[in-house]
Amino acid sequence: MLSVALVGGLHSDARTATVGKLLAAVPGSVALHHDLSTASRGTVVRTVRDATGVLSTGEAPLANDCACCALREDLLPELERLADDGTTRLAVVELWDSVEPKAMAEVVAAHGDGRLRLTGVITAVDPALLLPYLANGDDLMDAGLAAAATDRRTVADTWARQLEYAPVLALADNDEADGEDRALLAQLHPTARQVRLESGELAEAALAGFDVEAAAAAQHPACALLPQEADECGVATYVWHRRRPFHPERLYAALEDLTCAAARSRGRFWLADRPDTLLAWDAAGGALCVESAGPWLASLPDAAWEMVPPVRRAAAALDWHPEHGDCCQHLVFTSPGLDRDGLAELLESCLLTDAEYAAGPEAWKRLPPAFDSLLEV
């Protein structure tokens, strides 16, 4: 069985250095990389190399005008070929700049007929570039990093997902990185294993094993392992947790201020006019994405609970309220120079007042539906 490790991240120099270290540290390893920058010409370029240099190159045509689709369709046969050959111990897949590891990890883990085993997902990080990328609200298209003509992601939100999905962060040395950078990294992904490129631990991390289902659960808005309160080197994480629902109009009016209040914010929330819907909050680089993440468990009949993954049921049970069940506001803001008091005051002002709350759920549902445009209703 061929071990496969994914190495991704928008910090291309750090990513390339990480792959080079792995090739040098693991005998019998090869790296595969698909350059999606040539997608405008209708192809993506594949390179296979080992510690001594390039072994082969090739081109794959676009699939459905999607560079990422071409990557998937070309990558899996290459990995199977290496597995069948039997001489490769580790295949290191160096993801192109804006490719997010979650989708690729799930593709590799689900494929291979027992010939492939995903053993690691690593995001390469230059700590000095952490905040500049997290604060970059430019569209990937404008930055020349879009993976498809329909790609509407930004640099910041892509970088945040790359960073937070991987259980291992490979840290490049950069003398310009300071305590604030390190504190921000630790607070954004407190459960990650940080490995310095010079430490000699990279090979072990790449071969340690990877659980796709657990990684997906850790990112799902209903049961995400959100960061805890922290304050170090001028970087703070503020956790705001309440039971009362938001007034849709007041929250909508405050969205810009809330989004710009922190370099990164995420979590789950509920609106009074949509009491059954779990809404996901995901903001970076001054841009906010609000999406429906399905129903709150409290809104489901008992018989439907058997269809819910155990991790979701466990998360709800740990935070169950006798009146509202798992419905709650759980938002986390992380940033240098965070104004905790200002954030708290603004968030509290968006909740239902005592009189509005006392009117009850039927009255809440008649409040103006301010979020219809964001939720494309």
Buried (B, 14 or more C-beta within 10 A) or exposed (E): EBBBBBBBBBBBEBBBBBBBBBBEBBEEBBBBBBBBEBBEEEBBBBBBBBBEEEEEEEBBEBBEEBBBBBBBBBBBEBBBEBBEEEEBBBBBBBBBBBBBBBBBBBBBBEBBEEEBBBBBBBBBBBBBBBBEBBBBBEBBBEBEBBBBEEBEBBBBBBBBBBBBBBBBBBBBEBEEBEEBBBBBBBBBBEEBBBBEBEEEBBBBBBBBEBEBEEBBBBBBBBBBEBBEEBEBBBBBBBBBEBEBBBBBBBBBEBBEEBBBBBBBBBBBBBBBBBBBBBBBBBBBBBBBBBBBBBBBBBBBEEEEEEEBBEBBBEBBEEBBEEEBBBBBBBBBBBBBEBBBEEBEEBBEEBBBEEEBBEBEEEBBEEBEBBBEEBBEE
